[in-house]
Amino acid sequence: MDVFNKKDILGILHELGMLISIIGLVMMVPIFVGLYFNEPVYYFFYPSLAVIILGILINKFTKPIHIKLKHAMVISALTWLFASLIGAIPFCLGISHFGYIDGVFESMSAWTTTGFTLIGDVESLPHTLQFWRSFEQWVGGIGVLVMVITILSKTGASAYYRAEAREEKILPSTSSTVKKIWQIYLLYTAIGINLLYLSGLSLWDAINICMCGISTGGMSVSNSSFPYNNLAKIIMIIIMAIGGIVSFSVHHKILVGKRWTGDIQTKVAIPIIFIASFIIVLSSNISPIDALFTVVSAMTSTGFSTVNIPNLSNLSIAILILVMMVGGSTGTTTGGIKLIRLAIMAKSFYYKLKEAVYPHNAVIYKKLGNNPLTPNLIVDAYIVAFIYVLHYILGTLLFISLGYEPFKSLFESVSLVANMGLSVNIISYNLNPIGKLLGIFSMWVGRLEIIPVYVLIILPMVLKIKDSKQMRYIKGKIGDNMDEKYITK
């Protein structure tokens, strides 16, 4: 059996057809907002109708296959790309000066919950476009394929779940886990909207800001990101922490009354947040609530800001860069390398020192919390961290080549790849088109933890070598039952 053949490609197209139709249905939702506010809805209705029909036709004229991880990774990468390409259309039709690249950037930023925007005057947008940005983030936070698993209870659920850079399971089956995640997500969204409304925000602001906060997206319906009172800031800190620091499995334990205090990621996050906030208060002379808000926003990849980031001290900006590089917890809506991988690397370094000091015949039991620290976990953590850092560096170099300052280029590159959205004002409507394309690619790879996008990129090469001597040699060694492990190595 070949790694990828014609049957695989048609099977991938079959799944994509269905997914494209669902994206079209999602695009229908802002139409109800437009009808309520008596605004034009043609830039949602006609594109979504065309997309739904196109998806149905693709699905009808292709055949399904058994979904493995190799298929799911390609489907995942293409789904997020197509979601952004499709989601760009309303921006291009509804904003007179927006080109298609601008629309794709805005849409990719929303779907991936990054939070960057090229729109200078958000408050002048129609309610439909304001809601579409928020709604894209809200759906993107839970995951496009996770949404599909919930709707269709697909047999390839486990592969789809892993392809979106998710491993953690709350319940035994993937489908039941996804449904529980949705229940938790909806519950906290409803609670967040009510709390923000009670804090003094209008209902419209509360709905949009909560969707952007719980998804750790960070776009706003205001030109000033988060221009609200201290009570609203405190509530938003809690919402951002719920979305980006406390994993869905911990939420589930809390809601069913189980003990959860042993969560290693929460234990790592809390001291980092308070130490970073303390340093920023001292070095930039801002209020503790604003420092805490900014650090939590940076760690959770939300991107809301109550301060002018470029006006902070260099030390404060450097602290934010480090916090953004790491990001929040696995099993949340956040981006970055993730706290659990930081903990794994730190603990593996500790054990390496112990091995150097202890006698060579000493038996050292390696653990992280209550779980064994296996070589595979350590290797995986270092590999993911390496490819993230590599993309941080490559993005920085490209921004420098476009004429931007090195320090600011590093900040913006990290913010893009880690899906953070905080900015030192490099990202804007006037950014060079090459910079916009870099931003689109960086947000795309960062949202999927990079691997699925590169599986898609190397697919043509895999198809070319499938009948080569190299492939025949591999098949002879492994046999005809090759699975998805080959394509991911």
N, C-alpha and C positions, 0 to 999 in steps of 0.2 A: 504494500500500500504506500502511495506517495505521501509526502508530508502535506502538500496541497495539490489538489487536482481540480478538474473542471467541476466535478460534483460538489467539492468543497466551496468553490467560488459561487456556484448557483445557490447552494444552501445558505451562504452568507448573505447573498442578495435577497433571498427569501425572507430572512430575518430582518434585514434592513428595510424592506418594503413595509413590513408591519410596523417597525419602529418609526419610520418616516410618517406613516399615517397617524400614529399616536401623537407625534410632535405637532402635526397639523391640527389635531383635536385640541391640544393644549393651547395652540395659538388662537383658537376660537373663544377662549375665556374672556379676553379683554373686550370682545364685542359687547358683552353684557354691561361692562363698565361704560362703554361709549354710548349705549342706548340709555343708560341711567342719566348720564351727564349731557345727553343730546349732542354728541360729538360724531364726526364722520368715522365710519368703521370699515370703509372699503379697503384700506391698507392692511387690514387683518382678514376680512372675509374672503376676498378673492385669492390671496396667496394661500391661506389655510385650506380652502376648498381644492385648489390645484394640487397642493402637497398631499392631501388625503387621497385624491384620485390617483396620483402618481404612485403613491405607496401601495395602494390596492392593486394596481396593474402589475407592479414589480412582484408583489407577493403572489399574485394569481399565476403568473407565467414562469415561476421557478418552483423548485421542489424543496421540502424541508430535509434536514439531515440531523443526525444526533450531534448535539452541541458539546464539543470538548473545549478545554481551556484555550487551545490555539485559535479556534473559531471565535470564541467569546472575546478574546483580546482584540482581534481585528474588528469585530462587530462593535465593541465598546469604543475603540478609537474613532471609527467612522461615524458612529451615532453621535458622539459629542461634536465632531466636526460638522456633520450635517445639521445638527440642532442649531449650531451657531450660524451656518450659512443660511438656513431657513429663517431663523430668528432675526437676521439682519434686515430682512425685506421691509418690515414695518418701519424701522428706523429710516431707511433710505427713502421710502414713500412719504413718511410723515414729517421728516425734517428736511427742509429745502436744500440746505447746503451740504448735506451728508452724502459722501460717495459710498460705494459698496464696501470698500476696505474699512471705512469708518464704521459702517453698520456691523460688519463682521466683528471688528474689535469690540464694539459696545456689547454685542450679543455674546461673544465668547467670554467677555469679562463677567457678564451676568450669569450665564449658564454655569461657569466654573466657580462662581461665588468669589471672584477676585475683587471686584468692586471699583476698578479703575473706570473712568468715564472720559469721553472726548466732548461731552456736551457742556458748554460753558454756562448756559442758563437753564438749569433743570426745571426751575419753577415755571418757566414759560411753556413747557411741554403740555400737550393735551393730557387729560387724565388717563387716557388709554395707554399712551406710551410710558407714563410714569408707572402705571400698574404693571405693564408688560416687563419693564426692567425688574421690578420687585418680584413678580411672579416667576420669571426665569430663574432668579436667584433661589427662590423658595423651592422650586422643583429641582434645580441643580444641586441644592444642598443635600437633599435626600438621595439624589442620584437618578439619572434618567432610566437606567436599566433596572434599578431597584423599583422604580415606579412601574415598569413593565412587568416585572416578576409579580408584583402585587396584583395587577390587573388580570394577568393571564395565568398565574401559577405555573410557569413554564417548567418543563422537564429538565431544561438546562440551567435551572436557577442557580445551582452551586457554582457553575463555571462563570455565569454572568456576575454573580456576587463577587467572586475573586477578581474578575477582570476589571472591576471598578475600584481596585485597591482596597478591598474589604476582606477581612479574615474572621473577625470576631463574630461568634454566634451567641445569641441570647437563649434560644430554644434549640432542640435537637435538629430540626430540619431548617433548610435555608428559607423556604417559603414562609414558615411560621415565624422565623426570626425577622424577616422583612415586614410582615404584617404587624408584628409587635413594634418595630421601629416606627412605622407609620402612625400607630396609635399614640406612641410617646411624642412624636413630632407634632401631631395635630393637637394633642393635649397642651403641650407647652406653648404652641403658637396661640391658642385661644387664651391661655392664662396671660401670656405676654401682651397681647392686644388689650385685654381688659386693664392690666396694671398700667400700661402706658397711657391709656385713655384717662384713667383715674388720676394720673400724675399731672394732667393738664393739657396733654396733646389733643388735637382734634381727632375724630374717629378716622379720618382719611390718613393722617400722619401716623396714627397708632397702628393701623393695619399694615401700611407699607413699611414703616420702620421696623416693626416686629418681624415681618417676613424677611427683611434684609438682615436683621440681627440674629434670629434663630438659625438661619442658614449660613451664618458668618460670611455674608456677602458684602454688606457695607455700602451699597449704593443708597442714595437718599433722595427724598422728594424736595429737599431744600438745597440751595446753593452753598450753604455753610456746613454741610455734612451732618453735624448733630448740634444745632443751636438751641438746645433745650435746657430746662432748669436742672438743679443738682439732684432732685428726686428722680427725674427721668434718667439722668446719667447713672445713678445707682441701680435703677431697675435694668437699664441696658447692660451694665457690667454683669449683672446676674444672668441676663438672657444670653449674652455672649459666652459666659462661662459654661452655661448649660449646653450651648451649641458646640463649643470647641474644646472644652477641657474635660468635662465629665462625660464619659462614654455612655452609649445607649445601654450597655449591659449594667452599668452602675445605676442608671435611671430606673431600669427594670427592677433591680434589687431594692431600691428605695421604695418604689411604688408597691411592691408586694411584701414589704416589711422584712427583707433579708438584710444580713450584715454586709456592709460594703466598705468599711474603713480600711481594708487592706489594698485598695487600688493603688498600684505603684505609680501610675501616671499622674494621678491627683496629688500624691505625696511629692512628686518631683516638681509639679507645676507651681504649687503654692509658694515655696521659698523663692523660686525664680521670679515670680510676679512681684513679691514684696521687696526683694533685694533690688531688682531692676527699677521699680517705682521709686524707691528711696534714693538711688543714685541719680535718677532723672530730676527728682525734686531738688536735690542739692546742687546739681550742675547746671540746671536751666531755670531755677527759681520760678517754678510753676506750682500751682496748688496740688496738694496730695490727691484730691479726687480726679483732677485732670491727668496727673501722672499715672494713677492706677487705671483710669479709663483707657489711656493710650497704650499701656503695656498689655492689658487684657485684650484690647483690640488687635494689637500686633501678634500676640501669641495665638489667638484664636483665628487669625486670618480674616477678621471681620472688616477692618479697614476704616471704621468710623474714626473721626478725629475731632477733638475739641480744642486742639492747639494747632498753631502753624508749624508743621514739622521742620521746614527749612530754617526757622528761627531758633530751634533748639541748639544746644551746644553740640560740638563734635562728639563729645563723650556720650551724650544722650542718644544721638543718632547712631553711633556705633553699638550701643546697648540694644537699640531697637533692631538693628541689622541682625545681631546674634539671636535675639528672641524670634524674629521672623524666620531665620534659617531653620530653627528647630520646629516651630509651629506648635500645634496642640496635640491632642490625644488621638490614637487610633480609635475607630468606632465612633467618630464624631463627624461633623461637617467641615472640619478644618483642613488646612493644607500643610506643607512643609515636611521636613524629615520625620517628624513625630517624636513625642516625648519618650515613648517606649524604646525607640531605637537609641536615643541619647542615653537612657538608663542602661540598656544592654551594652553599649560601647564603654560606658564608664565602669560598669561592673566587670566586664571582660578585661579592662586595663588593670583594675584592682587585683583580679585573680592572676594576671600575668606577673605583677609585682610579687605576689605571694609565691608563685612558682619559682621566681628568681631567688627569693630569700630562703624558702624552706628547703630542707634536704630533698635530694632528687627522688627518693623513694617515698616521700610523703604523699598521702592520698588527700586531695583537695576536692570537696564536694562543691560544685559550682551551682549557685542558685540565684534567682532573681525573684525576690519575695518568697512565695511558697512554691515556685515552679523551678524545675531544673533548667539551667542555662546550657543548652546544647550547642555544639559547634555549628550546626546549621543556622540556628538563630543568630549567632554572632556574625557569621559570614553574610547572611542576608542583610543584617543591620548595616554592616560596613559597605556592602555593595550599593544599597539604596542611598546611603549618605554620600558615597563617592559620586554617584551619577547626579545627585542633586547639586553638590558643590561644583561639579564640572559644568553644569548648566548655569549656575550662578556666575561662574568665571567667564564662560563664553559670552553670556549676555552682557556682562560688564565690559568686556573687550569691544564688543560691537557698538555699544553706546559711546565708548571712548572714541572709537573710530569715526563716529558721527559728530564728534566735537564737544561732547559733554565732559564735565569734570569727573575724574576717576571715582572720588568718594560718592558723589551723587549717582554715578552710573552703577556702582555696586549696590547702593540702596534700592534703586529702581529695578535692577535685574533680580535681586532677591525677592522683592515684593511681587514681581510678575510670576516667577517660577514657583514660589511658595503660595501663590494665590492670595496675597495679603491685601493689596489695594491701597496701602499707605504710600504717599508720594512726596518727593521733593521737587515737584513741578517739572519733571522731564516729560512725563506723559501728558499730552494735551492735544487739542485738535490740530495744532501747527507742527506736530512731530513729523519728522521725515517718514515717508511711506515705508522705507526699509525698517525703521524703528517700529512702526505699527505692525508690520508683518512679523517682526521678531517678537513683539508683545503677544500677538495672536498665537504663535507657535509655543512660546514660553508658558502661557496660561493653559494651553491644551495639554502639553506634556506634564505640567505640574499637577493638574487635576487628576490624572490617571497614574500618578507616580511613575511616569516616563516609559516603563517597559512596553505597555500595549502599543504606544505610538511607534516605537521602533520595531516591534513585530510587524506592524503594517508597512513600515518603510522597507524592511528587508524582504517582504513577501515576493516582489518581482524577482529578486535574486534567487529565492528558494524555488520558485517555479522554473527558473532557467536551469538549475542544477539537478532537477528531480530525476532526470534520466542519465545523468553523468556517471562516470566510473566511481566518483566519490560517493554518490547516493547508493549505488549498487553495493559498494563495499560496506556502507553503514547498514543497509538492509540485510546484507549477509551476516553481519555480526549481531544485529539486534533481532532480526526476524521481521515478519510481516505485521507484527502487532505493535508497531511504534505508536506511541500516544503523544500527547501534547508536550511532554517533557523535552522532546527534541527541539521544538520550535522556540522554547523559552530559554535555551542554553546559549 
